[in-house]
């Protein structure tokens, strides 16, 4: 085994700043920043106590989770989900793009979250919830004697299922009972499960899909979305609570004066509390500064709906030391002999000097650890072999982008997983990042306002309008085309784009005829987005939400929106987005016919990783690359490193040593 110094030379910094980003707890791999159980333990126990109370009396409650920036609120929500998922069903509610559609947004994200399978379980939260309903578990003595297998009986007979549920919950006032209970029955059928989930989350389904589900219409309005969400509570008379976690509120819709529309959320909360919905725990995660700035804009009666405010306190130096020890442990166990201190090469004195008050936040502790570890690494490198260890912000950003892009690719496998308001919001954000002027959402009025935007055309006079609709229902498509026609007839913009990958309907349909009159043989254009374009915009959207929430840290620097936009422009990562290219906003690159096994992306990852780490063991570099790109093999990565050496972008600082001990460093341009 190698000495601890040799291991530090070759390993990735365990406080790597690319891990300082967290978000949706069902989508992000939880970085183990809180394996130190004492950190925020009091807060966790308070939430658990509230969950237990709801389990007993089924009365919904609201908890505000407040803390300073860097205190770990988003990580804490992930810890709650991990620790309490056996006691409750967890839903992560991302920032909503338009307050006019807040109920539909909450319903969509609640059902999305319920579709995830908790760790240690074989079925989704949604199926676990369904099977725990009193309609299956609470039976009379007669039923227990003569019908002990009620689940199997009801799953085989849709009408009997609906009748049984209507009878069981006849006094709870179920909204649209036949459709709702019918769709719950369809969840049991593996062939209908996905379509049933689409209806529950509020997709505007085609007539053919509605016929398959035997329902008349989709959930089209705010009122309907609110009532369907309420149905989940009305029949949850004996199930575990559903925890709705509202996070990253700094990125929610804004009012005309630019302030956050927090009142929309508190109005939702008041409705849940005033109408005494069953079995919901609402957690509102917010920074203390944002609450101070906005609390006076919230109606006093709505503030009264908060059951408890839980503060995430600053951590002690003992907890900070334990956090360092947890991060350094994987390096220590490789060393022979083991370091005497569990936080070597860091010291408790480092913490005492940096935080003389004895208290700090987890983010500050991790960032200090990163800088001190990198500094020590520089000190122990032989002077005649010393590479440049200067942190490269752009390289660190490109690593983070690549990592986030791959997560988005794995998660978003079809465009309709995102609502039209979300797609338009992502487009607006991406367009703004590329310095386009006068970007405004809601070009149209009425139902399709949140489906549209406008901006000032580059190097041209006049306004460009865009509508994005993927609704599969042809009546909705007709209404969308009609709204476009009225806008064009009123000359509110000089050029109009329709973005739509979905079907346009048959030529005989009215919507298709209006479409042809607007977008065929006309300056107005129809863009068919590919899935990759969505991945680019969704990646930027995810990073932007973290930046707005003051949770995005790259290379030790907290990145705000302006910093992020600068990095987007410098890196040109959005230039590959097909939709932005077709709009004429991103530069179209000349097509190149690359081999199917082109490894340009892998090569860029290698170079950026070396840039950010300064010095790495070659084998460690290869293993990290294989973790990011499991589809390639060791030999190919080794060959790409050799290419970088030939191109004089990196070098081996100890070529006379055994190959397994080779250290690779970045070579700055002369």
C-alpha positions in Angstrom: 0.0 0.0 0.0 1.1 3.6 -0.7 1.8 6.4 1.8 -1.0 8.9 2.4 1.0 11.6 0.5 1.2 9.3 -2.5 -2.5 8.7 -2.4 -3.3 12.4 -2.1 -1.2 13.1 -5.2 -3.1 10.6 -7.3 -6.7 10.9 -6.0 -9.5 13.3 -6.8 -10.1 16.0 -4.2 -12.7 14.5 -1.9 -14.2 17.9 -1.5 -14.7 18.2 -5.3 -16.8 21.3 -5.9 -18.8 19.6 -8.6 -20.7 17.8 -5.8 -21.9 21.1 -4.3 -25.2 21.0 -6.2 -28.3 19.3 -5.1 -31.9 19.4 -6.3 -34.9 17.0 -6.8 -34.3 14.2 -4.2 -35.8 11.6 -6.5 -33.6 12.5 -9.4 -30.3 13.4 -7.7 -27.9 10.9 -6.2 -27.7 12.1 -2.6 -24.1 13.2 -1.8 -23.4 11.9 1.6 -22.8 15.3 3.2 -24.9 14.5 6.1 -23.6 11.0 7.1 -22.8 12.9 10.3 -26.0 12.1 12.0 -25.8 14.8 14.6 -26.0 17.5 11.8 -29.6 18.9 11.8 -30.7 15.9 13.9 -33.0 18.1 16.0 -34.7 19.4 12.9 -35.2 15.9 11.5 -36.7 14.7 14.8 -39.2 17.6 14.7 -40.3 16.7 11.2 -40.6 13.0 12.2 -42.7 14.0 15.1 -45.0 16.0 12.8 -45.2 13.0 10.4 -46.2 10.8 13.4 -49.0 13.2 14.4 -50.4 13.2 10.9 -50.3 9.4 10.8 -52.3 9.4 14.0 -55.0 12.0 13.3 -54.7 12.4 9.5 -54.9 16.2 9.8 -52.7 18.0 7.3 -50.0 20.3 8.6 -47.5 22.8 7.2 -43.9 23.1 8.3 -41.6 25.9 7.2 -38.0 24.8 6.9 -35.8 27.9 7.2 -32.0 28.3 7.1 -29.2 30.5 5.9 -27.8 30.0 2.4 -25.4 27.1 2.6 -27.1 25.5 5.6 -28.1 22.5 3.5 -31.9 22.8 3.1 -32.0 20.9 -0.1 -29.7 18.2 1.2 -31.9 18.0 4.3 -35.0 17.3 2.3 -33.1 14.4 0.7 -32.2 13.1 4.1 -35.8 13.4 5.2 -36.9 11.3 2.2 -34.2 8.7 2.9 -34.8 8.4 6.6 -38.6 8.7 6.7 -39.7 7.1 3.5 -40.9 4.1 5.5 -43.3 6.4 7.3 -44.5 8.6 4.5 -44.8 9.1 0.7 -42.5 11.9 -0.5 -43.1 14.3 -3.4 -40.6 17.0 -4.5 -42.3 20.1 -6.0 -40.0 22.0 -8.3 -40.4 25.8 -8.8 -43.5 26.5 -10.8 -43.1 28.6 -14.0 -46.5 30.3 -13.9 -48.7 30.9 -10.8 -51.8 30.7 -13.0 -51.1 27.0 -13.3 -49.8 26.3 -9.8 -52.3 23.6 -9.0 -51.6 21.7 -12.2 -47.9 22.0 -11.5 -48.3 20.6 -8.0 -50.4 17.7 -9.2 -48.0 16.9 -12.0 -45.0 16.8 -9.7 -46.9 14.9 -6.9 -47.8 12.1 -9.3 -44.3 12.1 -10.9 -42.8 11.6 -7.4 -45.3 9.0 -6.5 -44.2 7.0 -9.5 -40.7 6.5 -8.1 -39.8 3.3 -6.3 -38.4 3.9 -2.8 -35.2 2.2 -1.8 -35.8 -1.3 -0.6 -39.2 -1.6 -2.3 -40.3 -3.3 -5.4 -43.3 -1.1 -6.3 -43.7 2.6 -6.8 -45.0 4.9 -4.0 -48.2 5.2 -6.0 -48.9 1.4 -5.9 -47.9 1.2 -2.3 -50.3 4.1 -1.5 -53.1 2.4 -3.5 -52.7 -0.9 -1.8 -52.7 0.7 1.6 -56.1 2.4 1.1 -58.9 1.5 3.5 -60.9 0.2 0.6 -58.6 -2.8 0.7 -57.5 -3.0 4.3 -60.6 -2.2 6.3 -63.2 -4.8 5.8 -66.2 -6.1 7.8 -66.2 -9.5 9.5 -68.5 -10.8 6.8 -66.1 -9.7 4.1 -63.1 -11.2 5.9 -65.0 -14.5 6.1 -66.3 -14.7 2.6 -63.8 -12.5 0.6 -60.4 -12.7 2.0 -58.7 -11.8 -1.3 -60.5 -8.5 -2.0 -57.5 -7.1 -3.9 -57.4 -9.8 -6.5 -61.2 -9.8 -6.8 -61.4 -6.0 -7.4 -58.5 -5.8 -9.8 -60.3 -8.2 -12.1 -63.5 -6.2 -12.3 -63.3 -2.5 -13.1 -67.0 -1.7 -12.4 -66.9 -3.6 -9.2 -63.8 -1.7 -8.2 -65.4 1.6 -8.9 -68.6 0.6 -7.0 -66.6 -0.6 -4.0 -64.6 2.6 -3.8 -67.7 4.8 -4.2 -69.3 2.9 -1.4 -66.3 3.0 0.8 -65.8 6.8 0.4 -69.4 7.8 -0.2 -69.3 10.5 2.6 -66.0 12.1 1.5 -67.2 14.0 -1.5 -65.0 12.6 -4.2 -64.6 14.8 -7.3 -65.4 13.1 -10.6 -65.6 9.8 -8.8 -66.2 7.5 -11.7 -63.2 8.8 -13.7 -60.9 9.0 -10.7 -61.7 5.6 -9.3 -61.6 4.1 -12.8 -58.1 5.4 -13.5 -57.0 4.1 -10.1 -58.2 0.7 -11.2 -56.2 1.1 -14.5 -53.1 1.6 -12.4 -53.3 -2.1 -11.5 -53.0 -3.1 -15.2 -49.4 -3.0 -16.2 -50.4 -2.2 -19.8 -52.5 0.8 -18.7 -50.3 2.0 -15.8 -48.3 4.6 -17.7 -51.4 6.0 -19.4 -53.3 6.2 -16.1 -50.4 8.1 -14.6 -50.4 10.5 -17.6 -54.1 11.2 -16.9 -53.5 11.7 -13.1 -50.6 14.1 -13.7 -52.8 16.2 -16.0 -51.7 15.4 -19.5 -54.1 16.6 -22.2 -54.6 13.2 -23.7 -55.9 12.3 -27.2 -59.5 11.1 -27.7 -58.1 7.7 -28.4 -56.2 7.5 -25.1 -59.3 8.8 -23.2 -61.3 6.1 -24.7 -58.8 3.5 -23.6 -59.1 4.8 -20.0 -62.9 5.1 -20.4 -62.9 8.7 -19.2 -64.5 11.7 -21.0 -61.9 14.3 -20.5 -58.4 15.2 -19.2 -57.7 17.3 -16.1 -57.7 20.6 -18.0 -58.3 23.3 -15.4 -56.8 24.6 -12.1 -60.0 23.7 -10.3 -59.9 20.1 -11.6 -56.2 19.7 -10.7 -56.9 21.0 -7.2 -59.9 18.6 -6.8 -58.0 15.6 -8.0 -55.1 16.3 -5.6 -57.7 16.7 -2.9 -59.1 13.3 -3.8 -55.8 11.8 -2.8 -56.3 13.2 0.7 -60.0 12.4 0.8 -59.4 8.7 0.4 -56.2 8.6 2.5 -58.1 8.0 5.7 -55.7 5.3 7.0 -52.6 5.5 4.8 -49.2 7.1 5.5 -49.0 10.9 4.9 -48.0 12.4 1.6 -45.2 14.9 2.1 -45.1 17.7 -0.4 -41.7 19.4 -0.4 -41.5 22.9 -2.0 -37.9 23.8 -2.6 -35.7 26.4 -4.5 -38.4 29.0 -4.1 -36.0 31.7 -5.3 -36.7 30.3 -8.8 -40.6 30.4 -8.7 -42.8 32.6 -10.9 -42.5 36.4 -10.3 -45.0 39.1 -10.0 -45.1 42.0 -12.6 -42.9 44.1 -10.2 -40.2 41.4 -10.2 -40.8 40.1 -6.7 -41.3 36.4 -5.9 -45.0 35.2 -6.0 -44.8 33.4 -2.7 -48.4 34.4 -2.0 -49.5 31.9 -4.6 -48.0 29.1 -2.6 -49.4 30.4 0.7 -52.9 30.6 -0.9 -52.5 27.0 -1.9 -51.5 26.1 1.6 -54.4 28.0 3.2 -56.9 26.1 0.9 -55.4 22.8 2.1 -55.6 23.8 5.7 -59.0 25.6 5.6 -60.7 22.7 3.8 -59.1 20.2 6.1 -57.5 18.0 3.5 -56.4 14.6 5.0 -52.9 13.3 5.3 -50.7 15.9 3.8 -47.5 17.4 5.3 -46.4 20.5 3.4 -42.8 21.5 3.8 -41.8 24.9 2.6 -38.1 25.2 2.3 -36.9 28.8 2.2 -33.8 30.8 3.1 -34.1 33.1 6.0 -33.2 36.2 3.9 -35.8 35.5 1.3 -38.4 35.0 4.0 -37.4 38.3 5.7 -37.7 40.1 2.3 -41.0 38.7 1.4 -43.0 37.8 4.5 -44.7 41.2 4.7 -46.2 40.5 1.3 -47.9 37.4 2.5 -51.5 37.8 3.9 -51.4 37.5 7.7 -54.2 35.0 7.6 -52.1 32.8 5.3 -49.1 32.9 7.6 -51.4 31.5 10.3 -51.5 28.3 8.3 -47.9 27.4 9.3 -48.0 24.8 12.0 -44.3 25.0 12.9 -41.2 26.8 11.8 -38.1 24.6 11.9 -34.7 26.4 11.8 -31.6 24.6 10.4 -29.0 25.7 12.9 -25.4 26.3 12.1 -23.1 23.4 12.9 -20.4 23.1 15.5 -16.7 22.7 14.8 -17.0 19.1 16.1 -19.6 18.4 13.5 -17.5 20.2 10.9 -14.5 18.0 11.8 -16.7 14.9 11.5 -17.9 16.0 8.1 -14.3 16.4 7.0 -13.5 12.9 8.4 -16.3 11.3 6.5 -15.1 12.8 3.2 -11.5 11.9 3.8 -12.2 8.3 5.0 -12.0 6.7 1.5 -8.5 8.1 1.0 -7.3 7.2 4.5 -8.2 3.5 4.2 -5.9 3.1 1.2 -2.9 4.4 3.1 -0.2 2.4 4.9 0.4 3.5 7.5 -3.0 5.1 8.3 -2.8 8.8 9.4 -3.1 9.3 13.1 -5.7 12.0 12.6 -9.0 11.2 10.8 -9.0 14.6 9.1 -5.3 14.6 7.8 -4.0 16.6 5.9 -6.5 19.1 7.5 -6.4 20.1 11.1 -8.9 21.2 13.8 -6.8 24.4 14.0 -7.8 25.2 10.4 -11.4 25.2 11.5 -10.8 27.2 14.6 -8.8 29.9 12.7 -11.4 30.1 9.9 -14.5 30.0 12.2 -13.4 31.6 15.5 -17.1 31.9 16.6 -17.3 28.1 16.7 -20.2 27.8 14.4 -20.6 27.7 10.6 -22.5 26.1 7.7 -21.8 22.8 5.9 -21.1 24.5 2.6 -18.4 26.7 4.1 -16.8 23.6 5.8 -16.7 21.7 2.5 -15.3 24.6 0.6 -12.5 25.2 3.2 -11.7 21.5 3.0 -11.4 21.6 -0.8 -9.0 24.6 -0.7 -6.8 23.2 2.1 -6.6 19.7 0.5 -5.6 21.3 -2.8 -3.0 23.4 -1.1 -1.5 20.5 0.7 -1.4 18.5 -2.6 0.6 21.3 -4.2 3.1 21.4 -1.3 3.9 17.7 -1.5 4.6 17.6 -5.2 8.3 17.6 -6.1 9.4 21.1 -7.2 11.0 19.8 -10.4 7.7 18.1 -11.3 5.3 20.6 -10.0 2.3 21.2 -12.4 0.0 24.2 -12.3 -2.8 23.5 -9.7 -4.6 26.8 -10.4 -8.4 26.1 -10.3 -9.9 26.3 -13.8 -13.5 27.6 -13.4 -14.5 27.0 -17.0 -13.2 23.4 -16.8 -15.0 22.8 -13.6 -18.2 24.2 -15.1 -17.9 21.9 -18.2 -17.5 18.9 -15.9 -20.6 19.9 -14.0 -22.5 20.5 -17.2 -21.5 17.1 -18.6 -22.6 15.4 -15.4 -25.9 17.2 -15.2 -26.6 16.7 -18.9 -26.2 12.9 -18.5 -28.6 12.9 -15.5 -31.1 14.8 -17.6 -30.7 12.4 -20.5 -31.4 9.5 -18.2 -34.5 11.2 -16.7 -36.2 12.8 -19.7 -37.0 10.1 -22.2 -39.9 11.9 -23.9 -40.8 15.6 -24.4 -44.2 15.3 -22.8 -42.7 14.6 -19.4 -42.5 18.4 -19.3 -45.5 20.7 -19.4 -45.9 23.5 -22.0 -45.3 26.2 -19.4 -42.1 24.5 -18.3 -40.9 24.1 -21.9 -41.5 27.8 -22.6 -39.8 28.8 -19.4 -36.7 26.7 -20.3 -36.7 28.2 -23.8 -37.0 31.7 -22.4 -34.1 31.1 -20.0 -31.9 29.7 -22.7 -32.6 32.5 -25.1 -31.8 35.1 -22.3 -28.5 33.3 -21.6 -27.5 33.8 -25.2 -28.0 37.6 -24.8 -31.2 37.9 -26.8 -33.1 41.1 -26.0 -36.6 41.8 -24.8 -37.5 38.2 -23.9 -41.0 38.1 -22.5 -43.4 35.2 -21.8 -47.1 35.2 -22.3 -47.3 36.7 -25.8 -50.7 35.2 -26.3 -53.7 35.7 -24.0 -56.0 33.2 -22.4 -55.3 29.5 -21.9 -52.2 29.6 -24.2 -50.5 32.6 -22.6 -48.1 30.4 -20.7 -47.4 28.4 -23.9 -45.9 31.4 -25.6 -43.1 34.0 -25.6 -41.7 36.8 -27.7 -38.2 38.4 -28.2 -36.4 40.9 -30.3 -35.0 39.4 -33.4 -31.2 39.6 -33.6 -30.0 42.1 -36.3 -33.6 42.7 -37.4 -36.4 45.0 -36.6 -39.6 43.5 -35.2 -40.7 41.0 -32.6 -40.6 37.3 -32.9 -43.4 35.2 -31.4 -43.1 31.5 -30.3 -45.8 29.0 -29.2 -44.8 25.6 -27.9 -47.6 23.0 -27.6 -47.3 19.2 -27.4 -50.9 18.5 -26.3 -52.0 15.4 -28.1 -55.7 16.3 -28.0 -56.7 17.7 -31.4 -59.3 20.0 -29.9 -56.5 21.7 -27.9 -54.4 21.9 -31.0 -57.2 23.6 -32.9 -57.5 26.1 -30.1 -53.8 26.7 -30.1 -53.7 27.3 -33.9 -56.7 29.6 -33.5 -54.9 31.7 -30.9 -51.9 31.9 -33.2 -54.1 33.1 -36.1 -55.6 35.8 -34.0 -52.2 37.0 -32.9 -50.9 37.1 -36.5 -54.0 38.8 -37.7 -53.5 41.5 -35.0 -49.9 41.9 -36.2 -48.5 41.5 -32.6 -45.3 40.1 -34.0 -43.5 40.1 -37.4 -42.6 36.4 -37.4 -44.1 33.4 -35.6 -42.7 30.0 -34.7 -44.6 26.9 -33.7 -42.5 24.4 -31.8 -44.1 21.0 -31.8 -42.9 17.4 -32.1 -46.4 15.9 -31.7 -48.8 14.9 -34.4 -50.6 17.7 -36.4 -53.7 15.7 -37.0 -55.3 14.7 -40.3 -55.7 17.1 -43.2 -59.5 17.1 -42.7 -59.2 18.5 -39.2 -59.8 22.2 -38.6 -56.6 22.6 -36.5 -54.5 21.2 -39.3 -56.1 23.5 -41.9 -55.3 26.6 -39.7 -51.8 25.3 -39.2 -51.3 25.0 -43.0 -52.6 28.6 -43.6 -50.1 29.9 -41.0 -46.9 27.9 -41.4 -46.9 26.5 -45.0 -45.4 28.7 -47.7 -45.1 31.5 -45.2 -42.4 33.4 -43.3 -43.7 31.7 -40.2 -42.0 28.4 -39.4 -42.7 25.1 -37.7 -39.8 23.7 -35.6 -39.9 20.0 -34.7 -37.8 19.7 -31.5 -35.6 16.7 -31.0 -35.2 15.2 -27.5 -31.6 16.3 -27.3 -32.7 19.9 -27.6 -34.8 19.4 -24.5 -31.9 17.9 -22.7 -29.7 21.0 -23.3 -32.4 23.4 -22.1 -33.4 21.3 -19.2 -29.7 21.1 -18.1 -29.4 24.8 -18.1 -32.7 25.2 -16.3 -31.6 22.8 -13.5 -28.3 24.7 -13.0 -30.1 28.0 -13.2 -32.6 27.0 -10.4 -29.6 26.0 -8.2 -27.9 29.4 -9.0 -31.1 31.4 -8.2 -31.4 29.4 -4.9 -27.7 30.3 -4.1 -26.9 26.6 -4.1 -24.6 26.4 -7.1 -20.9 26.3 -6.2 -18.2 25.7 -8.8 -14.5 25.6 -8.0 -15.2 27.2 -4.6 -17.2 30.1 -6.1 -20.9 30.6 -5.5 -22.4 31.1 -8.9 -25.2 33.6 -9.5 -27.3 34.0 -12.6 -24.9 36.5 -14.2 -21.9 34.2 -13.6 -23.8 31.2 -15.0 -24.8 33.1 -18.2 -21.2 34.2 -18.6 -20.0 30.5 -18.4 -22.7 29.5 -20.8 -21.5 32.0 -23.3 -17.8 31.2 -22.8 -18.3 27.5 -23.1 -20.8 27.6 -26.0 -22.6 24.5 -24.5 -26.0 25.7 -25.8 -24.7 26.0 -29.4 -25.6 22.3 -29.8 -29.3 22.9 -29.0 -31.2 22.2 -32.2 -34.2 24.4 -31.3 -32.0 27.4 -30.6 -30.2 26.7 -33.9 -33.5 26.6 -35.8 -34.6 29.8 -34.2 -31.4 31.4 -35.5 -30.2 32.2 -31.9 -27.4 29.6 -31.6 -24.8 29.2 -34.3 -25.3 26.2 -36.5 -22.1 24.3 -36.8 -21.1 22.8 -40.1 -22.1 19.1 -40.1 -19.3 16.7 -39.7 -19.6 13.0 -40.3 -18.0 11.5 -37.3 -17.6 7.8 -36.7 -20.2 6.2 -34.4 -17.5 5.6 -31.8 -16.3 9.2 -31.7 -15.0 9.8 -28.2 -14.7 13.6 -28.3 -16.9 14.0 -25.3 -14.8 11.5 -23.3 -11.7 13.3 -24.3 -13.1 16.6 -23.1 -14.0 15.1 -19.8 -10.5 13.8 -19.3 -8.9 17.1 -20.0 -11.4 19.1 -17.8 -10.9 16.6 -14.9 -7.1 17.0 -15.1 -7.5 20.8 -15.3 -9.6 20.9 -12.1 -7.5 18.4 -10.1 -4.1 19.6 -11.4 -2.4 16.2 -10.7 -4.0 12.8 -10.8 -2.9 9.2 -10.9 -3.4 7.8 -14.4 -5.4 4.8 -13.1 -7.6 7.0 -11.0 -8.2 9.2 -14.0 -9.2 6.2 -16.0 -11.5 4.8 -13.3 -13.3 8.1 -12.9 -13.8 8.3 -16.6 -15.2 4.8 -16.8 -17.7 5.7 -14.0 -18.9 8.6 -16.1 -18.9 6.7 -19.4 -19.5 3.0 -18.6 -20.1 2.2 -22.3 -16.3 2.4 -23.1 -13.4 0.3 -21.8 -10.1 0.9 -20.1 -8.0 0.6 -23.2 -9.9 3.3 -25.1 -9.6 5.7 -22.2 -5.9 4.9 -21.9 -5.5 5.6 -25.6 -7.3 9.0 -25.3 -4.9 10.0 -22.5 -2.0 9.1 -24.8 -3.5 11.3 -27.5 -3.6 14.2 -25.0 0.0 13.6 -24.2 0.9 13.7 -27.9 -1.0 16.9 -28.3 1.0 18.3 -25.3 -2.1 19.1 -23.3 -1.1 16.8 -20.5 2.0 15.1 -19.4 3.2 12.3 -17.1 5.3 13.9 -14.4 7.1 10.7 -13.3 7.6 8.7 -16.6 10.5 6.7 -15.1 8.2 5.1 -12.5 6.1 2.0 -13.0 3.1 2.6 -15.3 0.6 1.9 -12.5 2.2 4.8 -10.5 2.2 7.3 -13.3 0.9 10.8 -12.4 -0.7 13.0 -15.1 -0.9 16.7 -14.9 -2.3 19.5 -17.1 0.1 21.5 -19.4 -0.9 25.1 -19.7 -0.5 26.8 -23.1 2.8 28.7 -23.3 
